[in-house]
Amino acid sequence: CDSPSSAPRLARQDPFRVYSGSYAGRVSFRLAAVAHLNHRLFIGIEVPASEIVSLQNNLDRLHLPIVWEKPEKLHITLNFLGRTPEDQIPQLKSLISQTIKPYNHPTFRPQFLETLYRRHDSSLVYLGLGGDVEVLKELQKSISQTLSRLSLPSQDRFSSHITIGKLKKDDPVQTKKFLTKLADYDFTPLPPFTVDHLTLYESFLSRSGSTYQKKAKFMLQ
């Protein structure tokens, strides 16, 4: 992928200056690199964080090796776009806005506390949703069909959920003991919430984990 430091250097170049020789080649190459810069994008739904944070605090009393998702990262993932070229993003935004026009404001309720065991990675702790889930599936499918028009990845399988934490990888026997403790937790469904927009996120990976930046908001009718 392109070096993050290349864009600031280009920003200081005089756009009207004429370059020649090998330096002109380097400038042209850098400009082309910025034009084709890829962004790691996904489309999601922001969710209210306060009740989920309270649940995370309560689950912390089980003293399990769980890394909790930060409030600003809590969301419902609809579509992963993968690495999207910079010059495709304006068209992408326009198509998403058109695609979601038929959809109103769905309501969801975090209904179930669930886990997903993963042998070779951190196991997941997540909330399964109730409410207008069928509407959400239709919306996700519509967006997938739109993405295929741009030759971007589209998902055939979709599960409506909110990941709230990741159980640190351990030996399988110990991990399953931890998951059993979570399964025995007396969970009360959280209050419902209504969605009025979708969000286009960019994900940045680092050694300390991932961070998200909101790039666009798409209002529902």
Phi, psi and omega in degrees: 000166184286150179291133180298337185278350184290323183296315179300323179295320180294326183299335182271354178288146175282115184293343182258000181281141179264123180253152179222167177071205184293329179295322177299322178297319180293319179296316180299319180296318181293320178297320178295323180296319179294319180298330182253020178300134180260145180240135180274101191245155167208157179254131183213181179238125175291145180233152177298135189264333193300314181293324180291321177298320177299319177297316178301318179296320179293319179293334178300334181290349175281350178056050177257152182281070183249133171263115185276143175293139178289153182308320183287350180257357181288130184193169168254121178279130176259306185216129169274131179259345183072207182275111186253128179299143180306318186284355176267345188296317178302316179294322178301313180300317181297317181292322178296316179302319179290321186295323188271000183304321182288353189259137178268208184261099179286156178242138181229155175227125173297103194260329187225141170264118187233163175225155175230112180285130176231116187296321187254014180206177177296134176283153187259145170244123186213167178252123173278146188257146167245178180103221185278054184291323180295322176297319179297320179296319178296318179298314180298319179295319179298317179294321178301317179295323176295317181297326181296334178292337178259010182060031176263158182300139175234142185262129175275326181256136182217134177231120181281115183199166175236113176287125182247348180187166178230127179278123183302140183297133180217184176292150188305321182296313180294318180299318181292331174295318178297316181295326177296320177300318179293321180296332181274355182293136181278088185271134174252126180309143182276163181299149178289159176218151181252140184257129179243000178200161170252161182231137171265118182253150166247134182254133178243128182259142176212176180297332182272000180124197182251152172230154182242145173234132179278124183256334181199155177235136182238112184282137173276155184289000000 
